[in-house]
Amino acid sequence: MSQLAHHEPAVACRGIEKVFGTGDTKTVALAGVDADVFCGETTLLVGPSGCGKTTLISIIAGLLNPSAGELTVLGHPLNQMRGSKLVNFRAANIGFVFQQYNLLPALTAAENAAVPLVIAGEYRGKAVAAARELLESVGLGPRMNAIPSQLSGGQQQRVAIARALIHKPRLLVCDEPTAALDAHSGQTVMQLLRRVAVQPDRAVIIVTHDSRVYRYGERIIHMSDGRIERIDVQQADVDEPALAGMET
């Protein structure tokens, strides 16, 4: 496995294109995207609806193949991987947080967070124990036996983040993680993403429409019509999170 140092690109996109359909139904979702996502940083991907943000992160996460271009993720040419090699690489290295949480309604918070480990072949008891430890660290210790319908939106999102982090991915990709949350819950989630996931050998990329969370990113990539419009680099201005015991 390639080892990347702090501030080295975890993701390098060069001329990434994505076209859906053919002929009269042809839609160009990405038209030559060049962008980097760096280790030790939170990168925000912003822009109007339909500009290609979700398509781009789906390609970066290995959920879609680009139509053209070169994509390097954690030192590996992801666009050249296929089949089980791609599946195994993604399972070992990439975590994905969906906007709609996608928690299994009949499972407890701990069981939901443990799902990736169980799928990977870990014994259920050991997987749930690891999930309980992680949920404790994100302030959900008292709620780890609750099912999703018994949790608030902010709590469900933290379970979804714990599930994405349970296998210790080096790249965390998030699609609108604060979209359904109020301001306080959204800030809690962003603080959690930074505290748990932003480490020297890890990187986080977040699609967001929420300008209130811009201060949490070191790099803001602005997209428009399938292209990169500009990239802003800044010093993240964040407070230390206080998650333990929070009921948000």
N, C-alpha and C positions, 0 to 999 in steps of 0.2 A: 504494500500500500504506500502510495506517495505521501511524504511528509511535507506539509506546507507550513511556513513560518508566518508569524503575525504580519499582517498587511501584505501578504502575497495573495494573488487572485485565487480564490476558491472556485470561481466560475469565470470563464472567459468566452464570450460570445463574439464571433467574427462573421459578419455578413449573414446572420441568421434570417432566413425567409420561411414563411409558412403560407401555403396556398390551399384553400379548401375548394373542392369542386372543379369543374372544367367547363369550357365553353361559356354559355350565357350565365351559368351558375357560379362561375369562378369568382372567388373572393380572396383578396390578398390581405391576410391578417397581419403579417410581419413582412417588412420590405427592406431587408438589409440592416439588421440590428447589430451594432457593435457596443458591447458593454462589459464591465467587469464587476464582480462581487468579491469583496476582500475578506480574508480571515480577520477575526477580531472586531468586525464591524456589523452594524445593522444597516442594511441597504433598503430604502423605501422605493417602491415602484409606483408612480402616481400618474394620473392623466384621466381624461374623460372616459365614460363608458364606451366600449367598442374600439378602444385605441390599440388593443393587443396585449394588455398587461397579463391577463389570465392565460392567454395562449403562450406568452413568453415563459411564464413560470412553469407551465405544464411541460414545456420542452426542457427547461432546466432540470425539472424533477424527473425526467424520463418517462412522463406519461404520454407525451406526443413526440413524434419524430419530425424534425425540421424538413422542409422541402429542399433547402439548400443552406450552405454555410458550415462553419466549424464550431463545435461546442466542446470545451474542455471543462470537466467537473472534477475537482480534487485531483488534478493531474492526469485524468483519464479522458480519452476521446469518446464522450458519451454518444455522440451522433453516429459512431461506428459500431456501437454495441447492439446486439439483437438477442431475442429469446431469453434463455435462462441466464445468460451472462449479464444482461441488463437487469433482469428481475433480481438477481442475487446482489448486484452492485447497489441497486436502489434500496433494497431491504437492509443492507449493511451500513449505508452511508447517508441516506436522505430521509428526513422526516417531513411530513406534509400536514399542515393544519388547515382544515376546510372551514369555510365560512359558516356552514350549517351544522358544525360539530360532528354529525354522523355517529352519535353514540348509539349503542345497542340498548333498546329500552328495557329489556328484561335483566340486564346485568348491572351490578353495582358499579360505583365509580372506580373502585380498585380493579374489578374484573374488566371493565372497559379499558382502563389504562394498560392492563396486562396483555391485551389481545395480540399485539405484535410479537411479544416474546413467545406466547403459546403457538402462534402460527409458525414461528421459527423453530419450534420443536422443544422449547423449554418445558419442564414439568410445571403443571398448572400451579401447584402450591408455591413453588419457588418464584414463578412469574408474578403471582398475586402479591407475594411478600415484597418483591422489588417495587411493584406498583404502589403498595402501601407506603413504603419509605419515600418514594418520590412525591406522592400526594401530600405527605406530611410536610415535606420541604416547601411546597407551594401553598401552604396554609389550609389544606383541605382534610387534615387529620380527623376532625370530628364528623366529616361528611363522607368518608370513604366507603361506608356501607350503604349509602343512599343510592337509589336508582335515579336515572336522569330526570324523571318527572318530579322528583322531590328536590331538585337543585335549581337555583337561579340561573339566569343566562350567563352571568360571569363565572359562576362555579362550573357550569357545563363546559365553558370554553377552557377553563383551567384543566379540567379532566382531559379534554381533547389535546391540549398542549402536552400534558403529562404522557398521554398515549404516543404522541409524536416523538417524545424525547426518551422513552423508556429504553430504546436500544442504542442510546448515546450516538445519534447521528452527527456527522461533522457538518452537514448542511441542513438547515431548517428552512422550509419554504412555507409561507403563510398567505392564504388568500382572504383578505378582508377580515382579519381576526377580531376587529373591534366594531364591525358594521352594525351588529344587533345589540350593542351594549351602550349603556349610558356613559357619560363622561368619566365618572369615577371608576366604573368597572373597566372601561377601556384603558385608562391609565394603569390600573392594576395589572392588566394583561400585558401591556407593553413593558412595564417594569419587570414582570416575570420573564418575558422573552429575553430581555437583556441580562438579567441576573443568572439565569440558568443556561442560556444558549450562547451568549456572546462571550466566547473565550478565545485565547490566542490561536487555537487550532480549529476553531469553528467559525461558521458564518451564518448569518440570518438574512433572508430576503423576504420582504413583506409588501404585498399589494394592498394599497389603502386609498380610500377617498377621504379619509378623516384627517383634515389639516391640523387638528388638535394634537395629533401624535407625531407631527413632523419633527419636533424637537428631540425625539428619541433616536433619530437616525444620523449617522455620520455621513451618509451618502444618499442623495435623493435623485433618482432617475426619472425625468419627466418624459412621458411618451405622448405622441400624437399621430394618428393615422398610420399606425404600424411602424413608426420610426422613433428613434431617440431624439427628442427636441433639445434637451440640455441635461447636464449633470451638475448638481450643486454638491459641494463638499463643505461640511461644517463640523464644528465641535458639538457633539451631543450634549444637551443641557438637561440632565435628568437627576432626580433625587433617588437616594437609596430606597428600595422597596421595603415595605413593612407588611409582609404577607401573612405571617403566622397569626392564626386566630381570626382572620378577616372573614366576614360572612357575605361578602359581595357576590 
